[in-house]
Amino acid sequence: MDLRNTSVVTEFILLGFSGPWELQVFFFVTFSLIYGATLMGNSLIIGTVTFSSALRSPMYFLLGNLSFLDLCLSTVTTPKMITDLLAEHKTISLWGCMAQMFFMHFFGGAEMTLLIAMAFDRYVAICKPLHYTTIMSHRLLSALVVLSWTIGFIHTMSQMVLTVNLPFCGHNVIDNIFCDLPLVIKLACIETYTLELFVIADSGLLSLICFILLLVSYTVILVTVRQRSSGGLSKALSTLSAHIIVVTLFFGPCIFIYAWPFKSFSGNKILAVFYSVITPLLNPLIYTLRNQKMQEAMKKLHSQHVGSTETF
């Protein structure tokens, strides 16, 4: 294509959700409440894990980091999507779009790795309880967290290095609620078939492989517990059910979006909302509602705060 006869794109148009004004207002209120609950819930978990002496185990340390990643992942896309619902012109600058994609894959890749670390933590806690404190040392926990952030950075850089210098001209309409690699790449003025395959291999297969590894690890845990004692199976299922729910609901949309990213279908926006808006809320909901120890720690911190306030 002769790029000299085409205009250079400096911004993209996000189509978002179409519909009457009343529906846009409904979406605005709904997503605003969900985002507010996400901020409050994940911040509450981070604060409780940080200040509660009863939550010093490795599981809660990893949970606090997961909440932080969910907080960041939601903030990358949701505020822009909410403001666009009431905006007449739903645009995002070229570099704003690039930044959104960079941080989405950064935090998303880090969260995938952290979920694997959490599965390993549950394996050691359930299958090797006598060696749990020795294996899951503070040094190993710090290394796992650093590794998750490193993999997230490598994951996003490997794609953004190839995307940031693509020439964009002419078409600038993205039929989604936020910028993401599959749809943005299709708007480039050059042939991007190789890059499209790379995105599928990098994001799609990464999501699929991590999901399979996690399911295998949980299956190993359940089989091991069943062989040792039939009574322990129900307890293991109760402990792992929250992890399995989080893993399934996080990786499901990722696999559909990135394993087959260049085949558009009507559910694309729904999956995008689920991945970027709903999933970050599930972490505090599942872990706080199902975890009695977390609830007790929150109540204790609240009572201490109220007591210290009344003293003054």
C-alpha positions as CSV (number, residue, x, y, z in Angstrom):
1,M,0.0,0.0,0.0
2,D,1.2,3.5,-0.8
3,L,1.3,5.2,2.6
4,R,2.0,8.6,1.1
5,N,-1.6,8.9,-0.2
6,T,-3.3,8.0,3.0
7,S,-3.9,9.9,6.2
8,V,-2.0,8.9,9.3
9,V,-4.1,7.7,12.2
10,T,-3.6,9.7,15.5
11,E,-6.6,8.3,17.4
12,F,-9.0,5.3,17.3
13,I,-12.7,5.2,17.7
14,L,-14.1,2.7,20.2
15,L,-17.6,1.7,19.2
16,G,-18.3,0.2,22.7
17,F,-22.0,-0.6,23.4
18,S,-24.6,0.7,21.0
19,G,-28.2,1.3,22.0
20,P,-30.6,4.0,23.2
21,W,-29.6,6.6,25.7
22,E,-31.5,4.8,28.6
23,L,-29.5,1.7,28.0
24,Q,-26.2,3.6,28.0
25,V,-27.2,5.2,31.3
26,F,-28.0,1.7,32.7
27,F,-24.6,0.4,31.7
28,F,-22.9,3.5,33.1
29,V,-24.5,3.0,36.5
30,T,-24.0,-0.7,36.5
31,F,-20.4,-0.7,35.5
32,S,-19.6,2.2,37.9
33,L,-21.0,0.3,40.8
34,I,-19.1,-2.8,39.8
35,Y,-15.8,-0.8,39.4
36,G,-16.4,0.9,42.8
37,A,-17.0,-2.5,44.4
38,T,-13.8,-3.9,42.7
39,L,-11.7,-1.0,44.0
40,M,-13.2,-1.3,47.5
41,G,-13.1,-5.1,47.7
42,N,-9.5,-5.6,46.4
43,S,-8.2,-2.7,48.5
44,L,-9.9,-4.2,51.5
45,I,-8.1,-7.5,50.9
46,I,-4.8,-5.8,50.4
47,G,-5.2,-3.8,53.6
48,T,-6.3,-6.8,55.6
49,V,-3.5,-9.0,54.5
50,T,-1.0,-6.2,55.1
51,F,-2.1,-5.2,58.6
52,S,-3.6,-8.4,60.1
53,S,-1.2,-10.5,62.0
54,A,-3.5,-13.5,61.6
55,L,-3.0,-13.6,57.8
56,R,0.8,-14.1,57.6
57,S,0.6,-17.4,55.7
58,P,1.9,-17.7,52.2
59,M,-1.6,-18.2,50.7
60,Y,-2.7,-14.7,52.0
61,F,0.5,-13.1,50.8
62,L,-0.2,-14.4,47.3
63,L,-3.8,-13.4,47.6
64,G,-2.9,-9.8,48.4
65,N,-0.7,-9.7,45.3
66,L,-3.5,-11.2,43.2
67,S,-5.9,-8.4,44.5
68,F,-3.3,-5.8,43.5
69,L,-3.1,-7.2,40.0
70,D,-6.9,-7.3,39.7
71,L,-7.0,-3.7,40.9
72,C,-4.5,-2.7,38.2
73,L,-6.1,-4.8,35.5
74,S,-9.5,-3.3,36.1
75,T,-8.2,0.3,36.2
76,V,-6.5,0.0,32.8
77,T,-9.8,-0.4,30.9
78,T,-12.9,0.2,33.1
79,P,-12.7,3.9,33.8
80,K,-12.3,4.7,30.1
81,M,-15.1,2.3,29.2
82,I,-17.4,4.0,31.8
83,T,-16.8,7.5,30.6
84,D,-17.3,6.5,26.9
85,L,-20.8,5.3,27.7
86,L,-21.9,8.9,28.1
87,A,-19.5,10.5,25.6
88,E,-20.6,11.5,22.2
89,H,-17.2,10.9,20.6
90,K,-15.7,7.7,21.9
91,T,-12.0,8.1,20.9
92,I,-8.7,7.2,22.3
93,S,-5.3,8.5,21.2
94,L,-2.9,6.2,19.4
95,W,-0.4,6.2,22.3
96,G,-3.2,5.9,24.8
97,C,-4.3,2.8,22.9
98,M,-0.8,1.4,23.0
99,A,-0.5,2.1,26.7
100,Q,-3.8,0.4,27.4
101,M,-2.7,-2.8,25.5
102,F,0.8,-2.7,27.2
103,F,-0.6,-2.7,30.7
104,M,-3.4,-5.1,30.0
105,H,-1.0,-7.8,28.8
106,F,1.5,-6.8,31.5
107,F,-0.9,-7.3,34.4
108,G,-2.7,-10.2,32.7
109,G,0.5,-12.1,32.1
110,A,1.6,-11.5,35.7
111,E,-1.8,-12.7,37.0
112,M,-1.6,-15.9,35.0
113,T,1.8,-16.7,36.5
114,L,0.6,-15.8,40.0
115,L,-2.3,-18.1,39.7
116,I,0.1,-21.0,39.0
117,A,2.1,-20.0,42.1
118,M,-1.1,-20.1,44.1
119,A,-1.9,-23.6,42.8
120,F,1.6,-24.7,43.8
121,D,1.0,-23.2,47.3
122,R,-2.2,-25.2,47.7
123,Y,-0.4,-28.4,46.5
124,V,2.2,-28.0,49.2
125,A,-0.3,-27.1,51.9
126,I,-2.6,-30.1,51.2
127,C,-0.1,-32.8,50.0
128,K,2.9,-31.9,52.0
129,P,1.6,-30.1,55.1
130,L,4.5,-31.1,57.4
131,H,7.0,-29.4,55.0
132,Y,4.7,-26.4,54.1
133,T,6.5,-23.7,56.1
134,T,9.9,-25.0,55.0
135,I,9.1,-25.1,51.3
136,M,7.0,-22.0,51.1
137,S,9.6,-19.7,52.6
138,H,9.5,-16.0,52.4
139,R,12.4,-16.1,49.9
140,L,10.5,-18.5,47.6
141,L,7.3,-16.3,47.9
142,S,9.2,-13.2,47.0
143,A,10.8,-15.0,44.0
144,L,7.4,-16.2,42.8
145,V,6.0,-12.7,42.9
146,V,9.0,-11.2,41.1
147,L,8.8,-14.0,38.5
148,S,5.2,-13.3,37.9
149,W,5.9,-9.6,37.2
150,T,8.9,-10.5,35.1
151,I,6.9,-12.9,32.9
152,G,4.1,-10.3,32.6
153,F,6.7,-7.7,31.4
154,I,8.3,-10.1,28.9
155,H,4.9,-11.2,27.7
156,T,3.7,-7.7,26.9
157,M,7.0,-6.4,25.6
158,S,7.4,-9.3,23.1
159,Q,4.1,-8.2,21.5
160,M,4.3,-4.4,21.9
161,V,7.7,-4.1,20.4
162,L,6.3,-5.5,17.2
163,T,3.0,-3.5,17.4
164,V,4.1,0.0,18.5
165,N,5.8,0.8,15.1
166,L,3.0,-0.5,12.9
167,P,1.7,2.2,10.4
168,F,-1.9,3.0,10.9
169,C,-3.8,4.9,8.2
170,G,-7.4,5.1,6.9
171,H,-9.5,2.8,9.1
172,N,-9.5,3.6,12.8
173,V,-12.7,2.0,14.2
174,I,-12.3,-0.6,16.9
175,D,-15.5,-2.6,17.5
176,N,-14.9,-3.2,21.2
177,I,-14.9,-1.5,24.5
178,F,-11.1,-1.1,24.8
179,C,-8.0,-1.4,22.6
180,D,-6.5,-4.9,22.3
181,L,-4.0,-6.4,20.0
182,P,-6.1,-8.6,17.7
183,L,-8.4,-5.8,16.6
184,V,-5.8,-3.1,16.5
185,I,-3.4,-5.2,14.5
186,K,-6.1,-5.6,11.8
187,L,-6.2,-1.9,11.3
188,A,-2.5,-1.6,10.2
189,C,-1.7,-0.6,6.7
190,I,0.7,-3.5,6.1
191,E,0.4,-7.3,6.0
192,T,0.2,-8.5,9.5
193,Y,-0.4,-12.3,9.1
194,T,2.8,-13.3,10.8
195,L,2.2,-10.9,13.7
196,E,-1.3,-12.3,14.0
197,L,0.0,-15.8,14.3
198,F,2.5,-14.6,16.9
199,V,-0.2,-13.0,19.0
200,I,-2.2,-16.3,18.9
201,A,0.9,-18.2,19.9
202,D,1.9,-15.7,22.6
203,S,-1.4,-14.8,24.2
204,G,-3.8,-17.5,23.2
205,L,-1.6,-20.5,23.7
206,L,-0.1,-19.0,26.9
207,S,-3.7,-18.7,28.3
208,L,-4.6,-22.2,27.2
209,I,-1.4,-23.9,28.5
210,C,-1.6,-22.1,31.8
211,F,-5.2,-23.1,32.2
212,I,-4.5,-26.8,31.4
213,L,-1.5,-26.8,33.8
214,L,-3.7,-25.4,36.6
215,L,-6.4,-27.9,36.0
216,V,-3.9,-30.7,36.0
217,S,-2.3,-29.5,39.2
218,Y,-5.7,-29.3,41.0
219,T,-6.5,-32.8,39.7
220,V,-3.2,-34.1,41.1
221,I,-4.1,-32.6,44.5
222,L,-7.5,-34.1,44.6
223,V,-6.3,-37.6,43.5
224,T,-3.5,-37.4,46.2
225,V,-5.9,-36.5,48.9
226,R,-8.4,-39.2,47.9
227,Q,-5.7,-41.8,48.0
228,R,-4.7,-40.8,51.5
229,S,-8.1,-40.3,53.1
230,S,-11.6,-40.2,51.8
231,G,-12.6,-37.8,54.5
232,G,-10.0,-35.3,53.5
233,L,-11.4,-35.1,49.9
234,S,-14.4,-33.0,50.9
235,K,-12.1,-30.6,52.9
236,A,-9.7,-30.3,49.9
237,L,-12.7,-29.6,47.6
238,S,-13.9,-26.9,49.9
239,T,-10.4,-25.3,50.0
240,L,-9.8,-25.6,46.2
241,S,-13.2,-24.7,45.0
242,A,-12.5,-20.9,45.3
243,H,-9.3,-21.3,43.4
244,I,-10.9,-23.4,40.7
245,I,-13.7,-20.8,40.2
246,V,-11.3,-17.9,39.9
247,V,-9.1,-19.8,37.5
248,T,-12.0,-20.9,35.3
249,L,-13.6,-17.5,35.1
250,F,-10.3,-15.7,34.5
251,F,-8.9,-18.0,31.8
252,G,-12.2,-18.8,30.0
253,P,-12.6,-15.4,28.4
254,C,-8.9,-15.1,27.8
255,I,-8.8,-18.3,25.8
256,F,-11.9,-17.3,23.7
257,I,-10.5,-13.8,23.0
258,Y,-6.9,-14.7,22.2
259,A,-6.9,-18.3,21.0
260,W,-9.3,-17.4,18.2
261,P,-8.8,-13.6,18.2
262,F,-9.3,-12.9,14.5
263,K,-12.6,-14.6,14.1
264,S,-15.2,-12.1,15.2
265,F,-18.4,-13.2,16.8
266,S,-21.3,-11.5,18.6
267,G,-20.0,-12.3,22.1
268,N,-16.7,-10.5,21.8
269,K,-17.8,-7.5,23.8
270,I,-19.5,-9.6,26.4
271,L,-16.2,-11.6,26.9
272,A,-14.3,-8.4,27.0
273,V,-16.5,-7.0,29.8
274,F,-16.3,-10.3,31.7
275,Y,-12.5,-10.3,31.4
276,S,-11.8,-6.7,32.3
277,V,-14.8,-5.7,34.5
278,I,-16.4,-8.8,36.1
279,T,-13.4,-11.0,36.8
280,P,-11.4,-8.5,38.9
281,L,-14.5,-8.3,41.2
282,L,-14.7,-12.1,41.6
283,N,-11.5,-12.3,43.7
284,P,-12.7,-10.3,46.7
285,L,-16.2,-11.7,46.4
286,I,-15.1,-15.4,46.4
287,Y,-12.3,-15.1,48.9
288,T,-14.1,-12.9,51.4
289,L,-17.5,-14.6,51.3
290,R,-16.0,-18.2,51.5
291,N,-13.0,-17.6,53.8
292,Q,-13.9,-17.4,57.5
293,K,-10.4,-16.5,58.5
294,M,-10.4,-13.5,56.2
295,Q,-13.8,-12.3,57.5
296,E,-12.6,-12.6,61.1
297,A,-9.4,-10.7,60.4
298,M,-11.5,-7.9,58.7
299,K,-13.8,-7.7,61.7
300,K,-10.9,-7.6,64.1
301,L,-9.2,-4.8,62.2
302,H,-12.5,-2.9,62.1
303,S,-13.0,-3.2,65.8
304,Q,-9.5,-2.1,66.5
305,H,-10.0,0.9,64.3
306,V,-13.3,1.8,65.9
307,G,-11.7,1.4,69.4
308,S,-8.7,3.6,68.5
309,T,-11.1,6.3,67.1
310,E,-13.3,6.3,70.2
311,T,-10.1,6.7,72.4
312,F,-9.5,10.1,70.7
